[in-house]
Amino acid sequence: MSLTIEDLPSPNIDERPCAVDMLILHYTGMQSARAAIDRLRDPVARVSSHYVVDEDGSVVRMVPEHLRAWHAGVSYWRGRRVLNDCSVGIEIVNPGHEWGYRPFPAAQIAAVRALCVEILGRHAIPARHVVGHSDVAPDRKQDPGELFPWRDLARDGIGLWPEGEGEGDLAEALAAIGYEVTPGSPVPAHVVTAFQRHWHPEQVTGAADPATVGRSTALAMALR
């Protein structure tokens, strides 16, 4: 798929202190694409992203990839914080859980897939570093949510998907994957929910059911 990208620069940028090695996917969580783009370009809002992908598959670039956009906020993944420093952020137009969460149209996902492939071709981003906003900020974010087709993207080399089920400690598995949890300790429900939204979307309950434990331990074992 050939992408046509419109440039609508955001003033909410600064210099990167390090190389890009993460890709973080979001949904806009607003009532329209225009409202989301206006906010991401508003200097008062102090938020931005590198790209916005509309439901019809059109793509807007707001921040060049060599600069830092302000999309992840307070965040953590695999021992690191301030993930804006090292990540590219893609906002995917969807009203989100607050305004009527709905499936992502095929044209939109095709554009997201093509854009991700291009980004991964430009930067050394390992598959374990392709995550959702809810993965890196599970206590406050839900996006891109359980309707996002992570499994399909993983088949195309965009991120990871666990095969089969493993056995072991849930907290140890989630820590190995990248979440901020302490092995051997109880896992907060919001962290379990974040994992489920990404890797067990059939059951987003926050409860550590056997399928969640099995899927998380299988993914952790694949990362060793």
N, CA, C and O of each residue as an XYZ file, in Angstrom:
896
protein
N       0.845     -1.195      0.000
C       0.000      0.000      0.000
C       0.878      1.242      0.000
O       1.793      1.368      0.814
N       0.593      2.156     -0.916
C       1.339      3.404     -0.988
C       0.613      4.468     -0.180
O      -0.572      4.715     -0.404
N       1.306      5.098      0.754
C       0.704      6.096      1.619
C       0.880      7.497      1.046
O       1.944      7.848      0.537
N      -0.187      8.289      1.140
C      -0.101      9.721      0.871
C      -0.215     10.431      2.215
O      -1.207     10.263      2.924
N       0.778     11.208      2.562
C       0.846     11.819      3.886
C       0.755     13.335      3.765
O       1.516     13.959      3.025
N      -0.185     13.915      4.501
C      -0.341     15.366      4.555
C       0.397     15.905      5.780
O       0.284     15.341      6.868
N       1.132     16.963      5.614
C       1.854     17.568      6.728
C       1.037     18.682      7.364
O       0.676     19.657      6.704
N       0.748     18.529      8.650
C       0.099     19.555      9.462
C       0.915     19.690     10.743
O       0.593     19.054     11.747
N       1.954     20.499     10.725
C       2.908     20.522     11.844
C       2.275     20.968     13.166
O       1.412     21.845     13.206
N       2.732     20.337     14.229
C       2.369     20.723     15.590
C       3.523     21.509     16.206
O       4.686     21.194     15.953
N       3.216     22.525     17.008
C       4.283     23.251     17.701
C       4.790     22.520     18.943
O       5.778     22.928     19.553
N       4.107     21.441     19.310
C       4.414     20.750     20.567
C       5.492     19.691     20.337
O       5.201     18.497     20.262
N       6.727     20.144     20.229
C       7.862     19.285     19.901
C       9.096     19.769     20.636
O       9.146     20.903     21.114
N      10.082     18.908     20.721
C      11.419     19.310     21.131
C      12.419     18.283     20.623
O      12.057     17.334     19.928
N      13.678     18.488     20.979
C      14.722     17.612     20.475
C      14.706     16.269     21.191
O      14.325     16.182     22.359
N      15.120     15.235     20.490
C      15.254     13.911     21.108
C      16.601     13.803     21.807
O      17.603     14.305     21.297
N      16.637     13.154     22.970
C      17.919     12.912     23.619
C      18.548     11.567     23.261
O      19.674     11.283     23.668
N      17.822     10.734     22.496
C      18.320      9.392     22.187
C      17.671      8.896     20.901
O      16.761      9.525     20.361
N      18.158      7.754     20.425
C      17.643      7.180     19.187
C      16.261      6.561     19.398
O      15.908      6.180     20.514
N      15.493      6.466     18.331
C      14.169      5.836     18.372
C      14.316      4.327     18.485
O      15.028      3.708     17.694
N      13.642      3.729     19.470
C      13.601      2.269     19.550
C      12.255      1.755     20.069
O      12.156      0.617     20.527
N      11.205      2.613     19.994
C       9.861      2.196     20.392
C       8.842      2.765     19.425
O       9.043      3.823     18.829
N       7.737      2.036     19.282
C       6.580      2.493     18.520
C       5.360      2.323     19.416
O       5.052      1.213     19.851
N       4.662      3.430     19.690
C       3.519      3.407     20.599
C       2.268      3.809     19.827
O       2.221      4.872     19.207
N       1.253      2.946     19.873
C       0.002      3.171     19.168
C      -1.078      3.627     20.136
O      -1.199      3.106     21.244
N      -1.860      4.606     19.699
C      -2.920      5.215     20.501
C      -4.216      5.235     19.698
O      -4.195      5.043     18.482
N      -5.343      5.466     20.372
C      -6.495      6.005     19.671
C      -6.684      7.450     20.129
O      -6.221      7.842     21.201
N      -7.376      8.240     19.291
C      -7.514      9.661     19.614
C      -8.461      9.894     20.784
O      -8.236     10.807     21.578
N      -9.521      9.086     20.909
C     -10.442      9.227     22.025
C     -11.195     10.542     22.018
O     -11.535     11.076     23.074
N     -11.458     11.065     20.827
C     -12.225     12.300     20.691
C     -13.339     12.088     19.682
O     -13.361     11.076     18.981
N     -14.269     13.043     19.603
C     -15.480     12.827     18.824
C     -15.281     12.946     17.324
O     -16.141     12.512     16.557
N     -14.170     13.520     16.884
C     -13.911     13.616     15.454
C     -12.413     13.707     15.215
O     -11.642     14.047     16.112
N     -12.017     13.396     13.982
C     -10.613     13.533     13.612
C     -10.175     14.983     13.702
O      -9.074     15.274     14.167
N     -11.035     15.898     13.258
C     -10.671     17.319     13.292
C     -10.434     17.790     14.715
O      -9.482     18.528     14.970
N     -11.280     17.376     15.643
C     -11.094     17.771     17.036
C      -9.760     17.257     17.573
O      -9.062     17.957     18.307
N      -9.414     16.020     17.195
C      -8.156     15.441     17.666
C      -6.965     16.183     17.080
O      -6.017     16.502     17.798
N      -7.007     16.460     15.784
C      -5.895     17.153     15.140
C      -5.740     18.560     15.698
O      -4.621     19.015     15.938
N      -6.852     19.246     15.906
C      -6.781     20.595     16.482
C      -6.135     20.571     17.868
O      -5.324     21.436     18.198
N      -6.497     19.589     18.662
C      -5.906     19.498     20.002
C      -4.417     19.185     19.928
O      -3.623     19.754     20.678
N      -4.039     18.295     19.037
C      -2.638     17.916     18.914
C      -1.776     19.045     18.343
O      -0.548     18.974     18.394
N      -2.409     20.075     17.805
C      -1.691     21.242     17.284
C      -1.850     22.476     18.185
O      -1.333     23.549     17.874
N      -2.555     22.314     19.280
C      -2.826     23.438     20.181
C      -1.654     23.601     21.162
O      -1.395     22.687     21.946
N      -0.947     24.722     21.143
C       0.186     24.888     22.060
C      -0.215     24.890     23.525
O       0.603     24.585     24.393
N      -1.466     25.229     23.809
C      -1.925     25.220     25.195
C      -2.086     23.796     25.705
O      -1.820     23.520     26.875
N      -2.524     22.880     24.825
C      -2.751     21.490     25.229
C      -1.456     20.759     25.557
O      -1.449     19.853     26.391
N      -0.364     21.144     24.912
C       0.950     20.534     25.156
C       0.938     19.018     24.927
O       1.533     18.260     25.693
N       0.253     18.592     23.864
C       0.282     17.196     23.423
C       0.475     17.187     21.909
O       0.130     18.146     21.219
N       1.026     16.097     21.411
C       1.231     15.953     19.974
C       1.512     14.489     19.677
O       1.692     13.685     20.591
N       1.549     14.152     18.408
C       1.983     12.818     17.985
C       2.705     12.979     16.663
O       2.617     14.021     16.013
N       3.413     11.946     16.279
C       4.095     12.012     14.992
C       3.107     11.882     13.830
O       3.244     12.561     12.813
N       2.118     11.010     13.990
C       1.157     10.765     12.911
C      -0.253     10.635     13.484
O      -0.448     10.273     14.645
N      -1.234     10.945     12.620
C      -2.645     10.653     12.879
C      -3.174      9.892     11.663
O      -2.982     10.318     10.524
N      -3.842      8.761     11.916
C      -4.427      7.964     10.829
C      -5.943      8.011     10.965
O      -6.500      7.534     11.954
N      -6.607      8.586      9.970
C      -8.060      8.741     10.002
C      -8.737      7.419      9.618
O      -8.082      6.475      9.178
N     -10.057      7.376      9.794
C     -10.800      6.144      9.523
C     -10.830      5.790      8.040
O     -11.019      4.623      7.696
N     -10.648      6.764      7.159
C     -10.625      6.472      5.732
C      -9.235      6.076      5.231
O      -9.046      5.841      4.038
N      -8.267      6.002      6.142
C      -6.913      5.614      5.770
C      -5.992      6.779      5.453
O      -4.813      6.563      5.171
N      -6.492      7.999      5.490
C      -5.623      9.150      5.245
C      -4.709      9.373      6.450
O      -5.080      9.106      7.593
N      -3.509      9.869      6.164
C      -2.484     10.005      7.202
C      -2.004     11.449      7.257
O      -1.730     12.068      6.229
N      -1.908     11.969      8.464
C      -1.356     13.300      8.720
C      -0.071     13.144      9.506
O      -0.026     12.411     10.494
N       0.970     13.827      9.074
C       2.222     13.872      9.839
C       2.283     15.221     10.567
O       2.158     16.284      9.959
N       2.479     15.140     11.894
C       2.489     16.349     12.702
C       3.878     16.677     13.245
O       4.203     17.840     13.485
N       4.684     15.649     13.433
C       6.029     15.835     13.982
C       6.984     14.938     13.208
O       6.709     13.745     13.073
N       8.100     15.463     12.692
C       9.093     14.594     12.049
C       9.640     13.575     13.043
O       9.765     13.860     14.235
N       9.962     12.400     12.547
C      10.381     11.324     13.448
C      11.680     11.620     14.193
O      11.926     11.036     15.249
N      12.513     12.512     13.667
C      13.771     12.803     14.359
C      13.568     13.745     15.549
O      14.498     13.977     16.321
N      12.346     14.290     15.699
C      12.023     15.137     16.838
C      11.097     14.394     17.799
O      10.460     13.407     17.433
N      11.038     14.881     19.011
C      10.216     14.247     20.046
C       8.811     14.850     20.049
O       8.643     16.066     20.140
N       7.812     13.984     19.949
C       6.416     14.388     20.129
C       6.007     14.070     21.569
O       6.668     13.297     22.263
N       4.914     14.679     21.996
C       4.487     14.565     23.395
C       3.202     13.736     23.462
O       2.110     14.282     23.615
N       3.342     12.439     23.348
C       2.183     11.549     23.226
C       2.057     10.524     24.342
O       0.942     10.109     24.659
N       3.158     10.104     24.945
C       3.105      9.008     25.916
C       2.846      9.481     27.342
O       2.254      8.750     28.136
N       3.277     10.682     27.672
C       3.085     11.187     29.029
C       3.857     10.370     30.053
O       4.912      9.810     29.755
N       3.315     10.311     31.261
C       3.927      9.513     32.322
C       3.831      8.052     31.908
O       2.730      7.534     31.722
N       4.959      7.389     31.762
C       4.953      6.074     31.124
C       6.132      5.232     31.610
O       7.091      5.738     32.193
N       6.023      3.930     31.348
C       7.066      2.968     31.764
C       7.012      1.767     30.844
O       5.934      1.277     30.506
N       8.181      1.295     30.441
C       8.263      0.015     29.713
C       9.673     -0.532     29.840
O      10.647      0.143     29.506
N       9.771     -1.750     30.324
C      11.035     -2.477     30.434
C      12.129     -1.645     31.134
O      13.259     -1.541     30.655
N      11.758     -1.070     32.261
C      12.743     -0.365     33.088
C      12.975      1.080     32.721
O      13.784      1.751     33.362
N      12.292      1.581     31.709
C      12.513      2.966     31.284
C      11.252      3.803     31.471
O      10.131      3.298     31.401
N      11.466      5.090     31.709
C      10.381      6.051     31.804
C      10.605      7.148     30.762
O      11.564      7.095     29.992
N       9.723      8.130     30.744
C       9.814      9.248     29.794
C       9.968      8.688     28.368
O      10.940      8.979     27.672
N       9.002      7.894     27.966
C       9.120      7.157     26.714
C       8.964      8.026     25.471
O       9.251      7.571     24.364
N       8.517      9.264     25.635
C       8.543     10.184     24.500
C       9.945     10.323     23.922
O      10.113     10.547     22.723
N      10.947     10.188     24.783
C      12.332     10.379     24.347
C      12.700      9.475     23.177
O      13.403      9.895     22.258
N      12.225      8.241     23.212
C      12.740      7.217     22.295
C      11.676      6.608     21.401
O      11.940      5.607     20.735
N      10.477      7.184     21.366
C       9.376      6.529     20.659
C       8.797      7.385     19.549
O       8.874      8.613     19.572
N       8.210      6.691     18.566
C       7.338      7.305     17.570
C       5.904      7.012     17.994
O       5.574      5.880     18.347
N       5.058      8.028     17.960
C       3.666      7.869     18.363
C       2.702      8.009     17.200
O       2.788      8.960     16.422
N       1.778      7.056     17.082
C       0.735      7.094     16.056
C      -0.618      7.189     16.746
O      -0.969      6.325     17.549
N      -1.381      8.235     16.439
C      -2.752      8.374     16.920
C      -3.699      7.851     15.845
O      -3.629      8.267     14.689
N      -4.580      6.940     16.235
C      -5.521      6.308     15.312
C      -6.919      6.819     15.646
O      -7.402      6.643     16.765
N      -7.558      7.444     14.678
C      -8.840      8.090     14.948
C      -9.883      7.054     15.359
O     -10.169      6.111     14.622
N     -10.440      7.249     16.545
C     -11.500      6.405     17.093
C     -12.059      7.153     18.297
O     -11.281      7.712     19.070
N     -13.376      7.185     18.489
C     -13.929      7.911     19.629
C     -13.471      7.385     20.981
O     -13.489      8.111     21.974
N     -13.062      6.129     21.016
C     -12.577      5.558     22.266
C     -13.685      5.180     23.225
O     -14.864      5.366     22.928
N     -13.314      4.658     24.356
C     -14.285      4.130     25.311
C     -15.217      5.213     25.863
O     -16.329      4.905     26.291
N     -14.787      6.453     25.858
C     -15.618      7.523     26.407
C     -16.711      7.981     25.452
O     -17.788      8.384     25.890
N     -16.441      7.922     24.134
C     -17.352      8.516     23.160
C     -17.966      7.496     22.207
O     -18.555      7.886     21.199
N     -17.846      6.224     22.491
C     -18.458      5.219     21.615
C     -17.424      4.401     20.867
O     -17.329      4.465     19.641
N     -16.656      3.638     21.612
C     -15.596      2.802     21.044
C     -16.164      1.877     19.981
O     -17.201      1.249     20.194
N     -15.493      1.789     18.837
C     -16.004      0.987     17.730
C     -14.851      0.328     16.986
O     -13.701      0.743     17.126
N     -15.156     -0.703     16.191
C     -14.099     -1.371     15.425
C     -13.394     -0.397     14.480
O     -13.979      0.577     14.007
N     -12.126     -0.694     14.224
C     -11.316      0.120     13.332
C     -11.565     -0.323     11.886
O     -11.427     -1.508     11.581
N     -11.930      0.605     10.987
C     -12.227      0.218      9.599
C     -11.023     -0.399      8.895
O      -9.875     -0.126      9.247
N     -11.301     -1.237      7.893
C     -10.234     -1.937      7.179
C      -9.264     -0.966      6.516
O      -8.055     -1.197      6.537
N      -9.774      0.120      5.928
C      -8.893      1.087      5.265
C      -7.944      1.737      6.270
O      -6.784      2.005      5.960
N      -8.441      1.980      7.449
C      -7.607      2.588      8.491
C      -6.511      1.630      8.939
O      -5.355      2.034      9.072
N      -6.855      0.378      9.171
C      -5.867     -0.600      9.609
C      -4.841     -0.862      8.519
O      -3.663     -1.062      8.816
N      -5.272     -0.862      7.254
C      -4.309     -1.029      6.158
C      -3.294      0.104      6.167
O      -2.105     -0.125      5.943
N      -3.755      1.329      6.425
C      -2.839      2.462      6.481
C      -1.931      2.386      7.702
O      -0.741      2.690      7.613
N      -2.487      1.983      8.839
C      -1.656      1.813     10.042
C      -0.579      0.770      9.791
O       0.581      0.969     10.151
N      -0.963     -0.341      9.173
C      -0.004     -1.404      8.881
C       1.122     -0.876      7.981
O       2.301     -1.094      8.260
N       0.751     -0.187      6.914
C       1.759      0.331      5.983
C       2.669      1.358      6.656
O       3.878      1.366      6.428
N       2.091      2.211      7.473
C       2.883      3.222      8.175
C       3.843      2.565      9.164
O       5.011      2.947      9.242
N       3.363      1.589      9.910
C       4.230      0.880     10.856
C       5.398      0.203     10.144
O       6.534      0.257     10.615
N       5.116     -0.428      9.020
C       6.181     -1.090      8.260
C       7.237     -0.072      7.843
O       8.434     -0.348      7.932
N       6.808      1.088      7.393
C       7.761      2.127      7.003
C       8.597      2.588      8.196
O       9.814      2.730      8.087
N       7.942      2.819      9.330
C       8.657      3.274     10.531
C       9.653      2.224     10.998
O      10.793      2.550     11.328
N       9.227      0.967     11.025
C      10.121     -0.110     11.454
C      11.297     -0.274     10.498
O      12.366     -0.737     10.894
N      11.098      0.104      9.253
C      12.194      0.053      8.294
C      13.210      1.162      8.478
O      14.344      1.056      8.012
N      12.804      2.230      9.161
C      13.706      3.364      9.372
C      14.441      3.327     10.705
O      15.460      3.996     10.873
N      13.930      2.550     11.648
C      14.492      2.555     12.999
C      14.687      1.126     13.502
O      13.981      0.207     13.085
N      15.636      0.956     14.387
C      15.895     -0.358     15.000
C      14.950     -0.541     16.189
O      15.333     -0.334     17.341
N      13.720     -0.930     15.892
C      12.686     -1.109     16.916
C      12.396     -2.590     17.059
O      11.840     -3.187     16.138
N      12.752     -3.209     18.184
C      12.440     -4.629     18.358
C      10.939     -4.854     18.502
O      10.212     -3.957     18.928
N      10.481     -6.037     18.152
C       9.049     -6.332     18.194
C       8.459     -6.138     19.582
O       7.296     -5.753     19.703
N       9.222     -6.391     20.621
C       8.713     -6.241     21.988
C       8.519     -4.780     22.364
O       7.937     -4.479     23.406
N       9.004     -3.869     21.521
C       8.852     -2.435     21.769
C       7.754     -1.808     20.918
O       7.677     -0.584     20.816
N       6.908     -2.625     20.308
C       5.724     -2.135     19.600
C       4.534     -2.379     20.529
O       4.082     -3.513     20.684
N       4.036     -1.318     21.138
C       3.066     -1.468     22.227
C       1.966     -0.413     22.109
O       2.029      0.496     21.282
N       0.967     -0.568     22.958
C      -0.116      0.398     23.033
C       0.087      1.371     24.177
O       0.878      1.136     25.091
N      -0.652      2.475     24.103
C      -0.569      3.464     25.183
C      -0.968      2.840     26.516
O      -0.395      3.168     27.555
N      -1.952      1.940     26.488
C      -2.383      1.304     27.738
C      -1.318      0.380     28.318
O      -1.320      0.120     29.521
N      -0.406     -0.122     27.480
C       0.679     -0.957     27.998
C       1.660     -0.129     28.818
O       2.146     -0.582     29.855
N       1.951      1.080     28.356
C       2.982      1.896     29.017
C       2.402      2.818     30.074
O       3.149      3.396     30.863
N       1.067      2.969     30.104
C       0.409      3.797     31.121
C      -0.892      3.124     31.554
O      -1.967      3.705     31.403
N      -0.807      1.903     32.092
C      -2.019      1.114     32.339
C      -2.931      1.677     33.419
O      -4.111      1.331     33.472
N      -2.407      2.532     34.271
C      -3.221      3.089     35.342
C      -4.119      4.235     34.880
O      -4.991      4.687     35.623
N      -3.898      4.707     33.633
C      -4.673      5.865     33.200
C      -5.132      5.813     31.748
O      -5.894      6.683     31.325
N      -4.691      4.815     30.964
C      -5.032      4.779     29.554
C      -5.630      3.427     29.154
O      -5.335      2.394     29.754
N      -6.484      3.467     28.118
C      -7.147      2.259     27.616
C      -6.841      1.989     26.144
O      -7.256      0.965     25.600
N      -6.137      2.878     25.516
C      -5.981      2.802     24.064
C      -4.722      2.063     23.611
O      -3.731      1.997     24.338
N      -4.781      1.499     22.376
C      -5.890      1.552     21.406
C      -7.033      0.585     21.683
O      -8.002      0.554     20.924
N      -6.946     -0.205     22.747
C      -8.084     -0.984     23.189
C      -8.197     -2.379     22.610
O      -7.428     -2.790     21.741
N      -9.190     -3.090     23.127
C      -9.351     -4.511     22.831
C      -9.871     -4.798     21.422
O      -9.815     -5.941     20.970
N     -10.372     -3.789     20.728
C     -10.823     -3.994     19.343
C      -9.702     -3.803     18.328
O      -9.898     -4.066     17.141
N      -8.552     -3.359     18.766
C      -7.447     -3.149     17.842
C      -6.850     -4.509     17.455
O      -6.649     -5.355     18.327
N      -6.563     -4.736     16.164
C      -6.160     -6.073     15.703
C      -4.671     -6.367     15.867
O      -3.952     -6.533     14.882
N      -4.217     -6.429     17.107
C      -2.806     -6.699     17.380
C      -2.344     -8.027     16.767
O      -1.238     -8.121     16.234
N      -3.198     -9.046     16.849
C      -2.808    -10.365     16.327
C      -2.507    -10.287     14.831
O      -1.518    -10.854     14.366
N      -3.354     -9.590     14.081
C      -3.151     -9.480     12.639
C      -1.871     -8.718     12.314
O      -1.134     -9.105     11.407
N      -1.602     -7.651     13.038
C      -0.381     -6.886     12.789
C       0.854     -7.720     13.109
O       1.859     -7.646     12.401
N       0.780     -8.517     14.180
C       1.928     -9.350     14.547
C       2.259    -10.347     13.440
O       3.425    -10.684     13.234
N       1.244    -10.815     12.733
C       1.499    -11.730     11.609
C       2.323    -11.056     10.515
O       3.004    -11.727      9.741
N       2.257     -9.735     10.456
C       3.019     -8.977      9.469
C       4.331     -8.431     10.045
O       4.970     -7.570      9.439
N       4.722     -8.937     11.214
C       5.982     -8.514     11.813
C       5.902     -7.227     12.603
O       6.930     -6.624     12.913
N       4.682     -6.792     12.938
C       4.491     -5.558     13.704
C       4.082     -5.957     15.114
O       2.906     -6.221     15.368
N       5.033     -6.004     16.024
C       4.760     -6.438     17.381
C       4.806     -7.951     17.535
O       5.261     -8.671     16.645
N       4.330     -8.413     18.674
C       4.399     -9.827     19.042
C       3.017    -10.377     19.345
O       2.103     -9.641     19.718
N       2.881    -11.693     19.178
C       1.671    -12.388     19.609
C       2.091    -13.740     20.174
O       2.852    -14.458     19.526
N       1.611    -14.114     21.381
C       2.023    -15.378     21.989
C       1.413    -16.578     21.283
O       0.261    -16.545     20.850
N       2.195    -17.626     21.174
C       1.731    -18.889     20.612
C       1.543    -19.893     21.739
O       2.468    -20.129     22.516
N       0.356    -20.487     21.837
C       0.104    -21.473     22.871
C       0.006    -20.837     24.252
O      -0.213    -19.633     24.388
N       0.172    -21.672     25.272
C       0.099    -21.207     26.654
C       1.262    -21.782     27.442
O       1.702    -22.905     27.196
N       1.756    -20.991     28.399
C       2.833    -21.436     29.267
C       2.354    -21.598     30.691
O       1.155    -21.549     30.969
N       3.297    -21.790     31.585
C       2.986    -21.926     33.011
C       3.979    -21.103     33.804
O       5.136    -20.956     33.410
N       3.524    -20.571     34.915
C       4.429    -19.804     35.762
C       3.709    -18.712     36.516
O       2.483    -18.709     36.621
N       4.487    -17.787     37.037
C       3.983    -16.703     37.862
C       3.571    -15.524     36.982
O       4.349    -15.078     36.139
N       2.368    -15.024     37.170
C       1.853    -13.932     36.347
C       2.707    -12.668     36.480
O       3.064    -12.045     35.480
N       3.027    -12.300     37.703
C       3.810    -11.079     37.907
C       5.187    -11.200     37.261
O       5.670    -10.248     36.647
N       5.809    -12.342     37.393
C       7.117    -12.543     36.769
C       7.016    -12.436     35.249
O       7.887    -11.855     34.601
N       5.947    -13.001     34.687
C       5.770    -12.938     33.238
C       5.533    -11.509     32.776
O       6.133    -11.071     31.795
N       4.675    -10.783     33.461
C       4.369     -9.421     33.045
C       5.577     -8.508     33.180
O       5.781     -7.621     32.352
N       6.380     -8.718     34.219
C       7.607     -7.929     34.364
C       8.574     -8.227     33.231
O       9.228     -7.319     32.718
N       8.672     -9.494     32.835
C       9.564     -9.856     31.733
C       9.091     -9.259     30.416
O       9.908     -8.906     29.566
N       7.780     -9.145     30.239
C       7.234     -8.546     29.022
C       7.537     -7.054     28.975
O       7.852     -6.514     27.914
N       7.443     -6.390     30.122
C       7.766     -4.966     30.144
C       6.988     -4.127     31.121
O       7.337     -2.969     31.346
N       5.929     -4.680     31.719
C       5.089     -3.911     32.630
C       5.805     -3.625     33.948
O       6.730     -4.336     34.341
N       5.354     -2.567     34.618
C       5.952     -2.188     35.899
C       5.254     -2.944     37.028
O       4.332     -2.430     37.662
N       5.702     -4.148     37.261
C       5.199     -4.982     38.351
C       6.387     -5.643     39.033
O       7.483     -5.702     38.476
N       6.159     -6.140     40.243
C       7.211     -6.799     41.014
C       6.994     -8.302     41.007
O       5.969     -8.772     41.501
N       7.931     -9.072     40.461
C       7.764    -10.530     40.458
C       7.485    -11.065     41.860
O       8.118    -10.654     42.833
N       6.533    -11.983     41.945
C       6.179    -12.575     43.224
C       5.146    -11.805     44.008
O       4.687    -12.278     45.047
N       4.761    -10.614     43.532
C       3.776     -9.788     44.223
C       2.439     -9.810     43.477
O       2.391    -10.145     42.293
N       1.356     -9.452     44.173
C       0.064     -9.365     43.479
C       0.127     -8.339     42.345
O       0.758     -7.290     42.472
N      -0.529     -8.659     41.257
C      -0.540     -7.758     40.102
C      -1.785     -6.886     40.156
O      -2.893     -7.413     40.252
N      -1.634     -5.560     40.096
C      -2.815     -4.689     40.105
C      -3.752     -5.011     38.940
O      -3.304     -5.369     37.851
N      -5.040     -4.882     39.181
C      -6.031     -5.218     38.162
C      -5.855     -4.382     36.904
O      -6.111     -4.870     35.803
N      -5.419     -3.125     37.044
C      -5.285     -2.296     35.836
C      -4.147     -2.789     34.939
O      -4.185     -2.588     33.725
N      -3.141     -3.429     35.527
C      -2.059     -3.987     34.705
C      -2.546     -5.250     33.991
O      -2.260     -5.455     32.811
N      -3.280     -6.091     34.714
C      -3.861     -7.279     34.081
C      -4.779     -6.860     32.929
O      -4.748     -7.460     31.855
N      -5.588     -5.833     33.159
C      -6.489     -5.341     32.129
C      -5.722     -4.863     30.902
O      -6.119     -5.141     29.770
N      -4.631     -4.150     31.124
C      -3.823     -3.666     29.995
C      -3.275     -4.830     29.188
O      -3.326     -4.818     27.959
N      -2.749     -5.837     29.876
C      -2.267     -7.020     29.153
C      -3.397     -7.653     28.349
O      -3.206     -8.012     27.187
N      -4.565     -7.791     28.957
C      -5.689     -8.419     28.271
C      -6.123     -7.607     27.056
O      -6.440     -8.180     26.014
N      -6.140     -6.294     27.174
C      -6.544     -5.468     26.034
C      -5.641     -5.716     24.828
O      -6.098     -5.678     23.686
N      -4.373     -5.968     25.083
C      -3.422     -6.180     23.996
C      -3.380     -7.646     23.566
O      -3.483     -7.941     22.375
N      -3.231     -8.558     24.511
C      -2.915     -9.945     24.179
C      -3.989    -10.972     24.560
O      -3.830    -12.155     24.260
N      -5.067    -10.551     25.208
C      -6.161    -11.479     25.525
C      -7.484    -10.723     25.438
O      -8.225    -10.655     26.418
N      -7.786    -10.153     24.262
C      -8.940     -9.258     24.153
C     -10.287     -9.957     24.281
O     -11.317     -9.296     24.409
N     -10.289    -11.283     24.248
C     -11.546    -12.004     24.428
C     -12.100    -11.838     25.845
O     -13.297    -12.021     26.066
N     -11.236    -11.493     26.804
C     -11.676    -11.410     28.193
C     -10.939    -10.275     28.897
O      -9.885    -10.482     29.498
N     -11.503     -9.086     28.815
C     -10.905     -7.914     29.447
C     -11.645     -7.654     30.749
O     -12.617     -6.900     30.793
N     -11.165     -8.295     31.805
C     -11.849     -8.249     33.099
C     -10.962     -7.737     34.224
O     -11.467     -7.323     35.268
N      -9.660     -7.758     34.029
C      -8.749     -7.420     35.114
C      -8.495     -8.574     36.057
O      -7.734     -8.437     37.014
N      -9.130     -9.726     35.798
C      -8.948    -10.911     36.637
C      -7.906    -11.822     35.998
O      -7.893    -12.015     34.782
N      -7.049    -12.369     36.821
C      -5.962    -13.234     36.337
C      -6.475    -14.650     36.120
O      -6.133    -15.559     36.877
N      -7.290    -14.840     35.092
C      -7.833    -16.152     34.782
C      -6.737    -17.036     34.192
O      -5.695    -16.515     33.793
N      -6.932    -18.342     34.123
C      -5.888    -19.242     33.614
C      -5.419    -18.905     32.202
O      -4.235    -19.053     31.900
N      -6.327    -18.452     31.325
C      -5.921    -18.128     29.958
C      -4.993    -16.913     29.936
O      -4.059    -16.861     29.136
N      -5.245    -15.944     30.803
C      -4.368    -14.773     30.883
C      -2.993    -15.171     31.389
O      -1.975    -14.734     30.852
N      -2.964    -15.997     32.418
C      -1.675    -16.462     32.939
C      -0.939    -17.265     31.875
O       0.260    -17.076     31.670
N      -1.652    -18.158     31.197
C      -1.015    -18.981     30.178
C      -0.486    -18.168     29.021
O       0.610    -18.429     28.524
N      -1.252    -17.186     28.587
C      -0.821    -16.380     27.448
C       0.351    -15.480     27.824
O       1.280    -15.308     27.036
N       0.312    -14.905     29.023
C       1.406    -14.027     29.444
C       2.698    -14.807     29.640
O       3.767    -14.331     29.257
N       2.622    -15.982     30.223
C       3.835    -16.770     30.425
C       4.390    -17.288     29.109
O       5.604    -17.417     28.955
N       3.498    -17.592     28.144
C       3.981    -18.007     26.823
C       4.729    -16.869     26.135
O       5.769    -17.087     25.512
N       4.195    -15.656     26.251
C       4.857    -14.508     25.650
C       6.199    -14.238     26.336
O       7.199    -13.961     25.673
N       6.211    -14.319     27.651
C       7.463    -14.097     28.383
C       8.522    -15.121     28.001
O       9.692    -14.772     27.843
N       8.127    -16.374     27.851
C       9.084    -17.407     27.469
C       9.632    -17.169     26.068
O      10.802    -17.447     25.802
N       8.790    -16.655     25.169
C       9.242    -16.369     23.806
C      10.263    -15.245     23.764
O      11.020    -15.130     22.799
N      10.292    -14.412     24.800
C      11.209    -13.278     24.839
C      12.556    -13.634     25.431
O      13.471    -12.811     25.396
N      12.709    -14.833     25.975
C      13.978    -15.203     26.619
C      15.073    -15.445     25.589
O      16.204    -15.764     25.954
